[in-house]
Amino acid sequence: MEYFKIIYSDEVEEFLDSLADKARRKIIYNIDKAKLTQDPELLKKLDSDIWEFRTKYNKIQYRLLAFWDKRDRLETLVIATNGFIKKTKKTPKVEIQRARQIMDFYFKR
């Protein structure tokens, strides 16, 4: 059973398209796996609203930030907002702010 359905923003689609094929496939594989499990190695809560899909491939840390939309009682959505390659221990605040901006826009429309 899938816990959620995922929607990729245009920004995430562009990020994924910019990656090598094997890295892109590994990220999508991990997201598909996260839909079926509740593994914090794949999907981790960063703050009250923003989560991150986590993938490590070829010693590179890939991240897609996301938020949940549970307004529909039949279907839970996770909206992936932005993607980046993580180069430091902490997730950059600018990336979290970007995810929050996209989330705010999403819920206002």
DSSP file (Angstrom, degrees, kcal/mol; ACC not computed):
  #  RESIDUE AA STRUCTURE BP1 BP2  ACC     N-H-->O    O-->H-N    N-H-->O    O-->H-N    TCO  KAPPA ALPHA  PHI   PSI    X-CA   Y-CA   Z-CA
    1    1 A M              0   0    0      0, 0.0     2,-0.4     0, 0.0     3,-0.0   0.000 360.0 360.0 360.0 132.2    0.0    0.0    0.0
    2    2 A E        -     0   0    0      1,-0.1    34,-0.2    34,-0.0    33,-0.1  -0.676 360.0-155.6 -83.4 135.2    1.3    3.4   -0.9
    3    3 A Y  S    S-     0   0    0     32,-3.4     2,-0.3    -2,-0.4    73,-0.2   0.737  73.9  -3.7 -79.3 -23.9    1.2    6.0    1.9
    4    4 A F        -     0   0    0     31,-0.3     2,-0.3    71,-0.1    73,-0.2  -0.983  61.7-120.9-159.3 164.7    1.1    8.9   -0.6
    5    5 A K  E     -a   77   0A   0     71,-2.6    73,-2.5    -2,-0.3     2,-0.4  -0.854  32.8-135.6-106.9 150.9    1.2   10.0   -4.2
    6    6 A I  E     -a   78   0A   0     -2,-0.3     2,-0.4    71,-0.2    73,-0.2  -0.881  14.4-166.8-114.5 142.8    3.9   12.4   -5.3
    7    7 A I  E     -a   79   0A   0     71,-2.5    73,-2.9    -2,-0.4     2,-0.5  -0.995  14.5-147.0-122.0 130.0    3.7   15.5   -7.5
    8    8 A Y  E     -a   80   0A   0     -2,-0.4    73,-0.1    71,-0.2    71,-0.1  -0.840  13.0-134.5 -98.0 129.9    7.0   17.0   -8.8
    9    9 A S     >  -     0   0    0     71,-2.2     4,-2.4    -2,-0.5     3,-0.2  -0.316  30.0-105.7 -69.9 164.8    7.2   20.8   -9.3
   10   10 A D  H  > S+     0   0    0      1,-0.2     4,-2.5     2,-0.2     5,-0.2   0.876 123.2  57.5 -58.1 -37.0    8.6   22.1  -12.5
   11   11 A E  H  > S+     0   0    0     70,-0.2     4,-2.1     1,-0.2    -1,-0.2   0.887 107.4  45.9 -62.6 -39.9   11.7   23.0  -10.5
   12   12 A V  H  > S+     0   0    0     68,-0.3     4,-3.0    69,-0.3     5,-0.2   0.905 110.0  53.9 -69.7 -41.6   12.2   19.4   -9.4
   13   13 A E  H  X S+     0   0    0     -4,-2.4     4,-2.4     1,-0.2    -2,-0.2   0.926 110.5  47.2 -57.6 -44.1   11.6   18.1  -13.0
   14   14 A E  H  X S+     0   0    0     -4,-2.5     4,-1.3     2,-0.2    -1,-0.2   0.907 111.9  50.5 -64.1 -41.8   14.3   20.5  -14.2
   15   15 A F  H >X S+     0   0    0     -4,-2.1     3,-0.6     1,-0.2     4,-0.5   0.949 112.4  46.0 -60.8 -49.2   16.7   19.4  -11.4
   16   16 A L  H >< S+     0   0    0     -4,-3.0     3,-1.2     1,-0.2    -2,-0.2   0.892 110.2  54.1 -62.0 -40.0   16.1   15.7  -12.2
   17   17 A D  H 3< S+     0   0    0     -4,-2.4    -1,-0.2    -5,-0.2    -2,-0.2   0.769 103.3  58.2 -64.7 -25.1   16.5   16.3  -15.9
   18   18 A S  H << S+     0   0    0     -4,-1.3    -1,-0.2    -3,-0.6    -2,-0.2   0.603  94.3  86.3 -80.9 -10.8   19.9   17.9  -15.2
   19   19 A L  S << S-     0   0    0     -3,-1.2     2,-0.0    -4,-0.5    -3,-0.0  -0.447  90.9 -91.0 -90.5 160.9   21.3   14.8  -13.5
   20   20 A A     >  -     0   0    0     -2,-0.1     4,-2.5     1,-0.1     3,-0.2  -0.373  43.2-111.3 -63.2 149.7   23.0   11.8  -15.0
   21   21 A D  H  > S+     0   0    0      1,-0.2     4,-2.6     2,-0.2     5,-0.2   0.876 115.2  49.8 -54.6 -45.4   20.5    9.0  -15.9
   22   22 A K  H  > S+     0   0    0      1,-0.2     4,-2.0     2,-0.2    -1,-0.2   0.883 111.8  48.2 -65.8 -38.1   21.7    6.6  -13.1
   23   23 A A  H  > S+     0   0    0     -3,-0.2     4,-2.2     2,-0.2    -1,-0.2   0.927 112.2  49.3 -66.3 -44.6   21.5    9.3  -10.4
   24   24 A R  H  X S+     0   0    0     -4,-2.5     4,-2.3     1,-0.2     5,-0.2   0.920 111.4  49.4 -60.5 -44.7   18.0   10.3  -11.5
   25   25 A R  H  X S+     0   0    0     -4,-2.6     4,-2.4    -5,-0.2    -1,-0.2   0.876 109.4  51.8 -64.1 -37.1   16.8    6.6  -11.6
   26   26 A K  H  X S+     0   0    0     -4,-2.0     4,-2.4     2,-0.2    -1,-0.2   0.904 109.8  49.4 -65.7 -41.6   18.2    6.1   -8.1
   27   27 A I  H  X S+     0   0    0     -4,-2.2     4,-2.2     2,-0.2    -2,-0.2   0.938 113.6  45.4 -62.4 -47.4   16.4    9.1   -6.7
   28   28 A I  H  X S+     0   0    0     -4,-2.3     4,-2.6     1,-0.2    -2,-0.2   0.886 111.3  53.5 -65.8 -38.6   13.1    8.0   -8.3
   29   29 A Y  H  X S+     0   0    0     -4,-2.4     4,-2.2    -5,-0.2    -1,-0.2   0.931 109.9  47.9 -59.3 -45.8   13.6    4.5   -7.0
   30   30 A N  H  X S+     0   0    0     -4,-2.4     4,-2.3     2,-0.2    -2,-0.2   0.874 111.1  50.5 -65.5 -37.2   14.1    5.8   -3.5
   31   31 A I  H  X S+     0   0    0     -4,-2.2     4,-1.7     2,-0.2    -1,-0.2   0.928 110.3  49.6 -65.7 -44.3   11.0    8.0   -3.7
   32   32 A D  H  X S+     0   0    0     -4,-2.6     4,-0.6     1,-0.2    -2,-0.2   0.890 112.2  48.8 -60.4 -38.3    9.0    5.0   -4.9
   33   33 A K  H >X S+     0   0    0     -4,-2.2     4,-1.2     1,-0.2     3,-1.0   0.885 106.9  55.6 -67.8 -38.8   10.4    3.0   -2.0
   34   34 A A  H 3< S+     0   0    0     -4,-2.3    -1,-0.2     1,-0.3    -2,-0.2   0.817  98.7  62.4 -64.2 -30.5    9.5    5.8    0.5
   35   35 A K  H 3< S+     0   0    0     -4,-1.7   -32,-3.4     1,-0.2   -31,-0.3   0.791 111.1  38.5 -63.0 -26.8    5.9    5.6   -0.7
   36   36 A L  H << S+     0   0    0     -3,-1.0     2,-0.2    -4,-0.6    -1,-0.2   0.615 121.1  38.3-100.5 -16.4    5.7    2.0    0.6
   37   37 A T     <  -     0   0    0     -4,-1.2   -34,-0.1    -3,-0.1     0, 0.0  -0.733  69.0-130.6-126.5 173.2    7.8    2.4    3.8
   38   38 A Q        +     0   0    0     -2,-0.2    -4,-0.1   -35,-0.0    -3,-0.1  -0.420  48.2 157.1-120.3  55.7    8.2    4.9    6.5
   39   39 A D    >>  -     0   0    0      1,-0.1     4,-2.0    -6,-0.1     3,-1.8  -0.731  35.2-156.7 -88.4 114.9   12.0    4.8    6.4
   40   40 A P  T 34 S+     0   0    0      0, 0.0    -1,-0.1     0, 0.0    -6,-0.0   0.645  92.3  68.2 -67.6 -12.4   13.6    8.0    7.8
   41   41 A E  T 34 S+     0   0    0      1,-0.1     3,-0.1     2,-0.1    -2,-0.0   0.739 111.7  32.2 -73.2 -21.0   16.7    7.3    5.7
   42   42 A L  T <4 S+     0   0    0     -3,-1.8    12,-2.7     1,-0.3     2,-0.4   0.777 132.1  23.8-102.6 -36.1   14.6    8.0    2.6
   43   43 A L  E  < S+B   53   0A   0     -4,-2.0     2,-0.4    10,-0.2    -1,-0.3  -0.950  72.1 178.7-139.6 113.6   12.2   10.7    3.9
   44   44 A K  E     -B   52   0A   0      8,-2.6     8,-2.7    -2,-0.4     2,-0.4  -0.932  28.7-122.4-124.3 139.2   13.1   12.8    6.8
   45   45 A K  E     +B   51   0A   0     -2,-0.4     6,-0.3     6,-0.2     3,-0.1  -0.646  24.7 179.3 -78.5 127.7   11.2   15.7    8.6
   46   46 A L        -     0   0    0      4,-2.8     2,-0.2    -2,-0.4     5,-0.2   0.821  66.0 -22.4 -96.4 -40.4   13.2   18.9    8.6
   47   47 A D  S    S-     0   0    0      3,-1.7    -1,-0.3     0, 0.0     0, 0.0  -0.779  92.6 -59.9-151.3-163.8   10.8   21.2   10.4
   48   48 A S  S    S+     0   0    0     -2,-0.2     3,-0.1     1,-0.2    -3,-0.0   0.779 131.0  12.1 -61.7 -26.9    7.0   21.4   11.0
   49   49 A D  S    S+     0   0    0      1,-0.1    19,-0.5    18,-0.1     2,-0.4   0.669 110.8  77.3-121.1 -27.4    6.2   21.5    7.3
   50   50 A I        +     0   0    0     17,-0.1    -4,-2.8    15,-0.0    -3,-1.7  -0.767  49.3 178.4-104.5 133.9    9.2   20.7    5.2
   51   51 A W  E     -BC  45  66A   0     15,-2.9    15,-2.4    -2,-0.4     2,-0.4  -0.787  16.6-138.7-120.8 164.6   10.5   17.2    4.6
   52   52 A E  E     -BC  44  65A   0     -8,-2.7    -8,-2.6    -2,-0.3     2,-0.5  -0.993   5.9-142.8-132.3 132.8   13.4   15.9    2.5
   53   53 A F  E     -BC  43  64A   0     11,-3.2    11,-1.7    -2,-0.4     2,-0.5  -0.784  30.1-151.2 -82.1 131.0   13.7   12.9    0.2
   54   54 A R  E     + C   0  63A   0    -12,-2.7     2,-0.4    -2,-0.5     9,-0.2  -0.914  22.8 167.1-116.5 129.7   17.3   11.6    0.7
   55   55 A T  E     - C   0  62A   0      7,-2.2     7,-3.5    -2,-0.5     2,-0.5  -0.993  14.9-166.2-139.6 132.3   19.4    9.8   -1.8
   56   56 A K  E     + C   0  61A   0     -2,-0.4     2,-0.4     5,-0.2     5,-0.2  -0.982  18.9 164.8-115.5 124.0   23.1    9.0   -1.8
   57   57 A Y  E >   - C   0  60A   0      3,-2.4     3,-1.6    -2,-0.5   -34,-0.1  -0.984  67.9  -8.2-141.9 127.4   24.6    7.9   -5.0
   58   58 A N  T 3  S-     0   0    0     -2,-0.4     3,-0.1     1,-0.3    -1,-0.1   0.887 128.2 -56.9  53.1  43.3   28.3    7.7   -6.0
   59   59 A K  T 3  S+     0   0    0      1,-0.2     2,-0.5    -3,-0.0    -1,-0.3   0.604 113.2 120.8  66.0  14.3   29.2    9.5   -2.7
   60   60 A I  E <   -C   57   0A   0     -3,-1.6    -3,-2.4     2,-0.0     2,-0.7  -0.928  58.5-139.9-110.8 132.6   26.9   12.4   -3.7
   61   61 A Q  E     -CD  56  86A   0     25,-0.6    25,-3.0    -2,-0.5     2,-0.4  -0.820  19.9-169.0 -93.7 113.5   24.0   13.5   -1.4
   62   62 A Y  E     -CD  55  85A   0     -7,-3.5    -7,-2.2    -2,-0.7     2,-0.4  -0.831   4.1-170.7-101.8 140.6   20.9   14.4   -3.4
   63   63 A R  E     -CD  54  84A   0     21,-2.6    21,-2.3    -2,-0.4     2,-0.4  -0.995  16.0-171.7-134.5 138.6   17.9   16.1   -1.8
   64   64 A L  E     -CD  53  83A   0    -11,-1.7   -11,-3.2    -2,-0.4    19,-0.2  -0.997  20.6-146.4-121.6 123.2   14.4   16.9   -2.8
   65   65 A L  E     +CD  52  82A   0     17,-2.9    16,-2.6    -2,-0.4    17,-0.8  -0.613  27.6 165.3 -87.9 152.2   12.5   19.0   -0.4
   66   66 A A  E     -CD  51  80A   0    -15,-2.4   -15,-2.9    14,-0.3     2,-0.3  -0.955  25.4-147.8-157.0 168.2    8.7   18.5   -0.1
   67   67 A F  E     - D   0  79A   0     12,-1.6    12,-2.7    -2,-0.3     2,-0.3  -0.947  25.4-111.3-141.5 163.8    5.6   19.1    1.9
   68   68 A W  E     - D   0  78A   0    -19,-0.5     2,-0.5    -2,-0.3    10,-0.2  -0.738  14.6-163.6 -99.8 143.2    2.4   17.2    2.6
   69   69 A D  E     + D   0  77A   0      8,-3.0     8,-2.4    -2,-0.3     3,-0.3  -0.932  19.4 162.9-123.2 104.1   -1.1   18.0    1.3
   70   70 A K        +     0   0    0     -2,-0.5     6,-0.1     6,-0.2    -1,-0.1   0.067  39.4 111.4-109.1  22.7   -3.6   16.0    3.4
   71   71 A R        +     0   0    0      6,-0.1     2,-0.6     2,-0.1    -1,-0.2   0.841  65.7  70.5 -67.4 -32.5   -6.7   18.0    2.5
   72   72 A D  S    S-     0   0    0      3,-0.4     3,-0.2    -3,-0.3     5,-0.1  -0.769  73.0-154.8 -87.2 120.5   -8.2   15.2    0.5
   73   73 A R  S    S+     0   0    0     -2,-0.6    -1,-0.1     1,-0.2     3,-0.1   0.697  91.6  48.6 -70.8 -17.4   -9.3   12.4    2.9
   74   74 A L  S    S+     0   0    0      1,-0.3     2,-0.4    -3,-0.0    -1,-0.2   0.769 117.7  31.5 -91.4 -28.4   -9.0    9.8    0.2
   75   75 A E        -     0   0    0     -3,-0.2     2,-0.5     2,-0.0    -3,-0.4  -0.979  64.5-152.4-140.0 123.4   -5.5   10.6   -1.2
   76   76 A T        -     0   0    0     -2,-0.4   -71,-2.6   -73,-0.2     2,-0.4  -0.809  18.9-158.6 -93.0 131.1   -2.5   12.1    0.5
   77   77 A L  E     -aD   5  69A   0     -8,-2.4    -8,-3.0    -2,-0.5     2,-0.5  -0.852  11.4-160.8-109.3 145.0   -0.2   14.1   -1.7
   78   78 A V  E     -aD   6  68A   0    -73,-2.5   -71,-2.5    -2,-0.4     2,-0.7  -0.996  12.9-154.6-119.7 124.2    3.4   14.9   -1.2
   79   79 A I  E     -aD   7  67A   0    -12,-2.7   -12,-1.6    -2,-0.5     2,-0.6  -0.882   5.3-148.4-103.9 115.4    4.6   17.9   -3.4
   80   80 A A  E     +aD   8  66A   0    -73,-2.9   -71,-2.2    -2,-0.7   -68,-0.3  -0.730  19.7 179.9 -82.0 122.5    8.3   17.9   -4.1
   81   81 A T  E     -     0   0A   0    -16,-2.6     2,-0.3    -2,-0.6   -69,-0.3   0.890  52.5  -6.6 -96.6 -46.5    9.3   21.5   -4.4
   82   82 A N  E     - D   0  65A   0    -17,-0.8   -17,-2.9   -71,-0.1     2,-0.3  -0.989  54.9-148.4-154.4 155.3   13.0   21.8   -5.2
   83   83 A G  E     + D   0  64A   0     -2,-0.3     2,-0.3   -19,-0.2   -19,-0.2  -0.924  20.1 158.5-129.8 153.7   16.1   19.7   -5.5
   84   84 A F  E     - D   0  63A   0    -21,-2.3   -21,-2.6    -2,-0.3     2,-0.6  -0.979  43.1-101.1-161.9 166.3   19.8   20.2   -4.9
   85   85 A I  E     - D   0  62A   0     -2,-0.3     2,-0.5   -23,-0.2   -23,-0.2  -0.888  40.2-132.2 -96.8 124.0   23.1   18.4   -4.2
   86   86 A K  E     + D   0  61A   0    -25,-3.0   -25,-0.6    -2,-0.6     5,-0.1  -0.651  33.6 167.1 -82.9 124.2   23.9   18.6   -0.5
   87   87 A K        +     0   0    0     -2,-0.5     2,-0.3     3,-0.2    -1,-0.1   0.463  59.2  48.8-115.5  -6.0   27.4   19.7    0.1
   88   88 A T  S    S-     0   0    0      2,-0.3     0, 0.0     1,-0.1     0, 0.0  -0.787  87.5-105.5-128.5 172.0   27.3   20.5    3.9
   89   89 A K  S    S+     0   0    0     -2,-0.3     2,-0.3     2,-0.1    -1,-0.1   0.913 102.9  56.2 -63.8 -43.5   26.1   18.8    7.0
   90   90 A K  S    S-     0   0    0      1,-0.1    -2,-0.3    -3,-0.0    -3,-0.2  -0.635  94.3-108.3 -94.3 148.8   23.1   21.0    7.4
   91   91 A T        -     0   0    0     -2,-0.3     5,-0.1     1,-0.1    -2,-0.1  -0.603  48.4-103.3 -70.1 128.2   20.4   21.6    4.8
   92   92 A P    >>  -     0   0    0      0, 0.0     4,-1.6     0, 0.0     3,-0.8  -0.278  19.9-136.4 -58.5 133.6   20.9   25.1    3.4
   93   93 A K  H 3> S+     0   0    0      1,-0.3     4,-2.8     2,-0.2     5,-0.2   0.840 103.4  61.4 -58.6 -34.9   18.3   27.6    4.8
   94   94 A V  H 3> S+     0   0    0      1,-0.2     4,-1.9     2,-0.2    -1,-0.3   0.861 103.6  49.6 -63.0 -34.7   17.9   29.1    1.4
   95   95 A E  H <> S+     0   0    0     -3,-0.8     4,-2.2     2,-0.2    -1,-0.2   0.898 111.4  48.0 -70.2 -40.7   16.6   25.7    0.1
   96   96 A I  H  X S+     0   0    0     -4,-1.6     4,-2.3     2,-0.2    -2,-0.2   0.907 111.5  50.8 -65.3 -41.4   14.2   25.3    3.0
   97   97 A Q  H  X S+     0   0    0     -4,-2.8     4,-2.3     2,-0.2    -2,-0.2   0.895 109.1  51.6 -62.6 -40.0   12.9   28.9    2.4
   98   98 A R  H  X S+     0   0    0     -4,-1.9     4,-2.2     2,-0.2    -2,-0.2   0.923 109.6  49.3 -62.3 -44.8   12.4   28.1   -1.3
   99   99 A A  H  X S+     0   0    0     -4,-2.2     4,-2.3     1,-0.2    -2,-0.2   0.904 110.9  50.4 -60.9 -41.5   10.4   25.0   -0.4
  100  100 A R  H  X S+     0   0    0     -4,-2.3     4,-2.8     2,-0.2    -1,-0.2   0.882 108.4  52.4 -65.7 -38.9    8.3   27.1    2.0
  101  101 A Q  H  X S+     0   0    0     -4,-2.3     4,-2.4     2,-0.2    -2,-0.2   0.930 111.2  46.7 -61.5 -45.5    7.6   29.7   -0.7
  102  102 A I  H  X S+     0   0    0     -4,-2.2     4,-2.5     2,-0.2    -2,-0.2   0.896 112.5  50.6 -64.4 -40.2    6.4   27.1   -3.1
  103  103 A M  H  X S+     0   0    0     -4,-2.3     4,-2.4     2,-0.2     5,-0.2   0.934 110.2  49.3 -62.7 -46.5    4.3   25.5   -0.4
  104  104 A D  H  X S+     0   0    0     -4,-2.8     4,-1.4     1,-0.2    -2,-0.2   0.918 112.8  47.3 -59.4 -44.3    2.7   28.9    0.5
  105  105 A F  H  X S+     0   0    0     -4,-2.4     4,-1.5     1,-0.2    -1,-0.2   0.918 110.5  53.5 -62.2 -44.2    2.0   29.6   -3.2
  106  106 A Y  H  < S+     0   0    0     -4,-2.5     3,-0.3     1,-0.2    -2,-0.2   0.922 111.6  43.5 -57.3 -48.2    0.5   26.1   -3.6
  107  107 A F  H  < S+     0   0    0     -4,-2.4    -1,-0.2     1,-0.2    -2,-0.2   0.723 110.5  56.3 -76.0 -20.4   -1.9   26.4   -0.7
  108  108 A K  H  <        0   0    0     -4,-1.4    -1,-0.2    -5,-0.2    -2,-0.2   0.779 360.0 360.0 -79.7 -26.6   -3.0   30.0   -1.7
  109  109 A R     <        0   0    0     -4,-1.5    -1,-0.2    -3,-0.3    -2,-0.2   0.491 360.0 360.0 -86.7 360.0   -4.0   29.0   -5.2
